[in-house]
């Protein structure tokens, strides 16, 4: 039984080989009939095994501990040093330890809670289920610098301390399920967006404002010309320019209409008689 926790912590190279998998550990103060464990399982296969293990609802308290981004190599390294001493001590003191080094697929608190509730309801027992989500570990990747490695181990140590505090409050009749979701790779989202898209997003996030009402939904009793601005600076300047141009046009038309030319001004004698008069 004590070898089961060691099988989870075989070597860090195995953990790095499957970066999209995560470990699972079950600790119980109750004596369970543990099956042979494959150290690489799918989440569906593990759920089926847990359903069989917990079918009798062996304890009155259950703790579902989520440690995001956890890998088997985080718990114990190649030299055998345990980086989660509270977890390792609890495993040594537990009556039953069931571990899987690499779980492929999603394993969450909701599915485990549902599994426990169904099993204990069938057994006619009332139990207490506690869900704890520890701080997310920094990303694990090859070529990490010393600073990043130290930061990851610091967060892990803080989480192990919190786990130890939890274990001290569970008493002597409990089952702890420690699991971790696989690494979540989010799709890249560009930092720039179109102006219209930004405006639509801003409007969608804000509270709706109705015509005649303010954002606080208080009735606005102001007059029409107080609520709306009808003459913007551009419109005002355009009206002034139009008035000036119309004034110039009016003066020009008045000047043209005031010109008077007599009809006889264009009458001239033509022919030999007119030429003799000019001589």
MARROVO-513344 format. One record per residue (C-alpha): residue in one letter; x, y, z. Coordinates in steps of 0.5 Angstrom, whole numbers, plus 500, padded with zeros to 3 digits. Each point is the difference from the previous one (the first is absolute). Example, Ala and Ser with C-alpha at 12.3 -4.5 7.8 and 13.67 -1.06 7.14 Angstrom:
BEGIN
{residu = A&x = 525&y = 491&z = 516}
{residu = S&x = 502&y = 507&z = 498}
This chain:
BEGIN
{residu = X&x = 500&y = 500&z = 500}
{residu = X&x = 506&y = 505&z = 502}
{residu = X&x = 503&y = 498&z = 493}
{residu = X&x = 494&y = 503&z = 496}
{residu = X&x = 502&y = 508&z = 502}
{residu = X&x = 507&y = 498&z = 498}
{residu = X&x = 497&y = 497&z = 493}
{residu = X&x = 497&y = 507&z = 499}
{residu = X&x = 507&y = 504&z = 501}
{residu = X&x = 504&y = 495&z = 496}
{residu = X&x = 504&y = 506&z = 496}
{residu = X&x = 499&y = 507&z = 498}
{residu = X&x = 502&y = 497&z = 492}
{residu = X&x = 494&y = 496&z = 500}
{residu = X&x = 496&y = 506&z = 502}
{residu = X&x = 503&y = 505&z = 495}
{residu = X&x = 498&y = 495&z = 495}
{residu = X&x = 493&y = 501&z = 500}
{residu = X&x = 499&y = 507&z = 502}
{residu = X&x = 492&y = 500&z = 498}
{residu = X&x = 499&y = 495&z = 506}
{residu = X&x = 500&y = 501&z = 507}
{residu = X&x = 500&y = 496&z = 507}
{residu = X&x = 495&y = 497&z = 504}
{residu = X&x = 501&y = 498&z = 508}
{residu = X&x = 494&y = 497&z = 504}
{residu = X&x = 502&y = 500&z = 508}
{residu = X&x = 495&y = 496&z = 504}
{residu = X&x = 500&y = 498&z = 508}
{residu = X&x = 495&y = 495&z = 498}
{residu = X&x = 503&y = 493&z = 497}
{residu = X&x = 498&y = 499&z = 493}
{residu = X&x = 501&y = 495&z = 495}
{residu = X&x = 505&y = 503&z = 495}
{residu = X&x = 500&y = 497&z = 493}
{residu = X&x = 506&y = 500&z = 496}
{residu = X&x = 502&y = 507&z = 498}
{residu = X&x = 502&y = 501&z = 493}
{residu = X&x = 504&y = 507&z = 500}
{residu = X&x = 498&y = 503&z = 494}
{residu = X&x = 492&y = 500&z = 500}
{residu = X&x = 495&y = 504&z = 496}
{residu = X&x = 495&y = 504&z = 505}
{residu = X&x = 494&y = 495&z = 498}
{residu = X&x = 504&y = 494&z = 502}
{residu = X&x = 502&y = 504&z = 506}
{residu = X&x = 493&y = 502&z = 502}
{residu = X&x = 498&y = 493&z = 499}
{residu = X&x = 505&y = 497&z = 505}
{residu = X&x = 498&y = 506&z = 505}
{residu = X&x = 493&y = 498&z = 499}
{residu = X&x = 501&y = 493&z = 502}
{residu = X&x = 505&y = 502&z = 506}
{residu = X&x = 495&y = 505&z = 503}
{residu = X&x = 494&y = 496&z = 499}
{residu = X&x = 499&y = 498&z = 507}
{residu = X&x = 501&y = 507&z = 502}
{residu = X&x = 506&y = 498&z = 505}
{residu = X&x = 501&y = 507&z = 504}
{residu = X&x = 495&y = 506&z = 502}
{residu = X&x = 505&y = 505&z = 498}
{residu = X&x = 503&y = 501&z = 493}
{residu = X&x = 504&y = 506&z = 498}
{residu = X&x = 501&y = 501&z = 492}
{residu = X&x = 507&y = 504&z = 499}
{residu = X&x = 501&y = 503&z = 494}
{residu = X&x = 507&y = 502&z = 498}
{residu = X&x = 500&y = 503&z = 493}
{residu = X&x = 506&y = 499&z = 496}
{residu = X&x = 503&y = 494&z = 504}
{residu = X&x = 505&y = 495&z = 498}
{residu = X&x = 503&y = 494&z = 503}
{residu = X&x = 507&y = 503&z = 500}
{residu = X&x = 497&y = 505&z = 504}
{residu = X&x = 499&y = 496&z = 506}
{residu = X&x = 507&y = 496&z = 500}
{residu = X&x = 506&y = 501&z = 495}
{residu = X&x = 505&y = 495&z = 498}
{residu = X&x = 504&y = 500&z = 506}
{residu = X&x = 494&y = 498&z = 504}
{residu = X&x = 499&y = 506&z = 504}
{residu = X&x = 493&y = 502&z = 501}
{residu = X&x = 497&y = 507&z = 499}
{residu = X&x = 494&y = 499&z = 503}
{residu = X&x = 501&y = 497&z = 507}
{residu = X&x = 493&y = 501&z = 503}
{residu = X&x = 498&y = 496&z = 494}
{residu = X&x = 505&y = 495&z = 501}
{residu = X&x = 499&y = 499&z = 507}
{residu = X&x = 493&y = 499&z = 499}
{residu = X&x = 501&y = 495&z = 495}
{residu = X&x = 504&y = 496&z = 505}
{residu = X&x = 495&y = 501&z = 506}
{residu = X&x = 494&y = 498&z = 495}
{residu = X&x = 497&y = 493&z = 501}
{residu = X&x = 499&y = 500&z = 492}
{residu = X&x = 503&y = 504&z = 495}
{residu = X&x = 498&y = 499&z = 492}
{residu = X&x = 504&y = 504&z = 495}
{residu = X&x = 501&y = 501&z = 493}
{residu = X&x = 506&y = 504&z = 497}
{residu = X&x = 497&y = 502&z = 493}
{residu = X&x = 493&y = 501&z = 499}
{residu = X&x = 498&y = 502&z = 493}
{residu = X&x = 493&y = 505&z = 500}
{residu = X&x = 496&y = 504&z = 504}
{residu = X&x = 499&y = 499&z = 507}
{residu = X&x = 496&y = 505&z = 504}
{residu = X&x = 497&y = 501&z = 507}
{residu = X&x = 493&y = 500&z = 497}
{residu = X&x = 501&y = 493&z = 497}
{residu = X&x = 503&y = 497&z = 507}
{residu = X&x = 495&y = 503&z = 504}
{residu = X&x = 494&y = 497&z = 496}
{residu = X&x = 504&y = 493&z = 501}
{residu = X&x = 500&y = 501&z = 507}
{residu = X&x = 493&y = 502&z = 501}
{residu = X&x = 497&y = 495&z = 496}
{residu = X&x = 504&y = 494&z = 504}
{residu = X&x = 499&y = 503&z = 507}
{residu = X&x = 492&y = 501&z = 498}
{residu = X&x = 500&y = 493&z = 498}
{residu = X&x = 503&y = 498&z = 506}
{residu = X&x = 495&y = 504&z = 504}
{residu = X&x = 506&y = 504&z = 503}
{residu = X&x = 501&y = 508&z = 502}
{residu = X&x = 507&y = 502&z = 498}
{residu = X&x = 503&y = 507&z = 500}
{residu = X&x = 504&y = 502&z = 494}
{residu = X&x = 505&y = 506&z = 500}
{residu = X&x = 503&y = 502&z = 493}
{residu = X&x = 506&y = 504&z = 500}
{residu = X&x = 504&y = 503&z = 494}
{residu = X&x = 507&y = 502&z = 502}
{residu = X&x = 504&y = 505&z = 496}
{residu = X&x = 502&y = 499&z = 493}
{residu = X&x = 507&y = 498&z = 499}
{residu = X&x = 504&y = 504&z = 495}
{residu = X&x = 501&y = 497&z = 493}
{residu = X&x = 504&y = 494&z = 499}
{residu = X&x = 505&y = 500&z = 494}
{residu = X&x = 506&y = 498&z = 498}
{residu = X&x = 506&y = 505&z = 501}
{residu = X&x = 497&y = 503&z = 506}
{residu = X&x = 505&y = 505&z = 503}
{residu = X&x = 502&y = 499&z = 508}
{residu = X&x = 495&y = 506&z = 501}
{residu = X&x = 494&y = 497&z = 497}
{residu = X&x = 502&y = 493&z = 503}
{residu = X&x = 501&y = 503&z = 507}
{residu = X&x = 493&y = 504&z = 499}
{residu = X&x = 496&y = 493&z = 499}
{residu = X&x = 503&y = 497&z = 506}
{residu = X&x = 498&y = 505&z = 504}
{residu = X&x = 493&y = 500&z = 498}
{residu = X&x = 500&y = 493&z = 501}
{residu = X&x = 503&y = 500&z = 507}
{residu = X&x = 494&y = 505&z = 502}
{residu = X&x = 495&y = 496&z = 497}
{residu = X&x = 503&y = 494&z = 504}
{residu = X&x = 500&y = 504&z = 506}
{residu = X&x = 492&y = 501&z = 498}
{residu = X&x = 499&y = 493&z = 499}
{residu = X&x = 503&y = 498&z = 507}
{residu = X&x = 496&y = 505&z = 503}
{residu = X&x = 494&y = 497&z = 497}
{residu = X&x = 502&y = 493&z = 502}
{residu = X&x = 500&y = 502&z = 507}
{residu = X&x = 493&y = 502&z = 500}
{residu = X&x = 497&y = 493&z = 497}
{residu = X&x = 501&y = 496&z = 506}
{residu = X&x = 501&y = 493&z = 500}
{residu = X&x = 495&y = 498&z = 495}
{residu = X&x = 501&y = 503&z = 493}
{residu = X&x = 501&y = 499&z = 493}
{residu = X&x = 505&y = 505&z = 496}
{residu = X&x = 500&y = 500&z = 492}
{residu = X&x = 505&y = 504&z = 498}
{residu = X&x = 500&y = 501&z = 492}
{residu = X&x = 502&y = 505&z = 495}
{residu = X&x = 497&y = 503&z = 493}
{residu = X&x = 505&y = 499&z = 494}
{residu = X&x = 503&y = 506&z = 498}
{residu = X&x = 496&y = 505&z = 496}
{residu = X&x = 502&y = 503&z = 494}
{residu = X&x = 496&y = 506&z = 498}
{residu = X&x = 499&y = 502&z = 493}
{residu = X&x = 504&y = 507&z = 499}
{residu = X&x = 496&y = 506&z = 500}
{residu = X&x = 503&y = 506&z = 496}
{residu = X&x = 500&y = 506&z = 504}
{residu = X&x = 498&y = 505&z = 495}
{residu = X&x = 492&y = 500&z = 498}
{residu = X&x = 496&y = 504&z = 495}
{residu = X&x = 497&y = 506&z = 503}
{residu = X&x = 493&y = 498&z = 498}
{residu = X&x = 501&y = 494&z = 504}
{residu = X&x = 503&y = 503&z = 506}
{residu = X&x = 494&y = 505&z = 500}
{residu = X&x = 495&y = 494&z = 499}
{residu = X&x = 504&y = 497&z = 506}
{residu = X&x = 500&y = 506&z = 504}
{residu = X&x = 492&y = 501&z = 499}
{residu = X&x = 499&y = 492&z = 502}
{residu = X&x = 503&y = 501&z = 506}
{residu = X&x = 497&y = 506&z = 502}
{residu = X&x = 493&y = 501&z = 503}
{residu = X&x = 495&y = 502&z = 495}
{residu = X&x = 498&y = 507&z = 500}
{residu = X&x = 493&y = 502&z = 497}
{residu = X&x = 497&y = 506&z = 496}
{residu = X&x = 498&y = 505&z = 505}
{residu = X&x = 503&y = 496&z = 506}
{residu = X&x = 507&y = 501&z = 503}
{residu = X&x = 504&y = 494&z = 502}
{residu = X&x = 497&y = 499&z = 507}
{residu = X&x = 493&y = 499&z = 497}
{residu = X&x = 498&y = 507&z = 503}
{residu = X&x = 495&y = 504&z = 496}
{residu = X&x = 503&y = 506&z = 496}
{residu = X&x = 496&y = 506&z = 501}
{residu = X&x = 504&y = 505&z = 496}
{residu = X&x = 498&y = 503&z = 494}
{residu = X&x = 501&y = 498&z = 493}
{residu = X&x = 506&y = 505&z = 498}
{residu = X&x = 503&y = 499&z = 507}
{residu = X&x = 500&y = 492&z = 499}
{residu = X&x = 503&y = 501&z = 493}
{residu = X&x = 505&y = 504&z = 496}
{residu = X&x = 497&y = 502&z = 493}
{residu = X&x = 505&y = 505&z = 498}
{residu = X&x = 507&y = 498&z = 501}
{residu = X&x = 506&y = 504&z = 498}
{residu = X&x = 501&y = 497&z = 493}
{residu = X&x = 492&y = 502&z = 498}
{residu = X&x = 501&y = 507&z = 503}
{residu = X&x = 506&y = 501&z = 496}
{residu = X&x = 497&y = 498&z = 494}
{residu = X&x = 494&y = 504&z = 501}
{residu = X&x = 504&y = 506&z = 501}
{residu = X&x = 504&y = 499&z = 493}
{residu = X&x = 493&y = 499&z = 497}
{residu = X&x = 497&y = 506&z = 502}
{residu = X&x = 506&y = 504&z = 498}
{residu = X&x = 500&y = 497&z = 493}
{residu = X&x = 493&y = 501&z = 499}
{residu = X&x = 501&y = 507&z = 502}
{residu = X&x = 505&y = 501&z = 495}
{residu = X&x = 496&y = 497&z = 495}
{residu = X&x = 494&y = 504&z = 502}
{residu = X&x = 504&y = 507&z = 499}
{residu = X&x = 503&y = 497&z = 493}
{residu = X&x = 493&y = 499&z = 498}
{residu = X&x = 498&y = 507&z = 502}
{residu = X&x = 505&y = 503&z = 496}
{residu = X&x = 499&y = 496&z = 494}
{residu = X&x = 492&y = 502&z = 500}
{residu = X&x = 502&y = 508&z = 501}
{residu = X&x = 503&y = 500&z = 494}
{residu = X&x = 496&y = 504&z = 494}
{residu = X&x = 502&y = 501&z = 493}
{residu = X&x = 495&y = 504&z = 495}
{residu = X&x = 498&y = 497&z = 494}
{residu = X&x = 503&y = 505&z = 496}
{residu = X&x = 507&y = 499&z = 502}
{residu = X&x = 500&y = 494&z = 495}
{residu = X&x = 497&y = 503&z = 494}
{residu = X&x = 505&y = 503&z = 495}
{residu = X&x = 499&y = 502&z = 493}
{residu = X&x = 504&y = 496&z = 495}
{residu = X&x = 501&y = 501&z = 493}
{residu = X&x = 503&y = 506&z = 495}
{residu = X&x = 496&y = 505&z = 504}
{residu = X&x = 503&y = 498&z = 507}
{residu = X&x = 507&y = 500&z = 497}
{residu = X&x = 499&y = 507&z = 497}
{residu = X&x = 498&y = 503&z = 506}
{residu = X&x = 506&y = 497&z = 504}
{residu = X&x = 504&y = 504&z = 495}
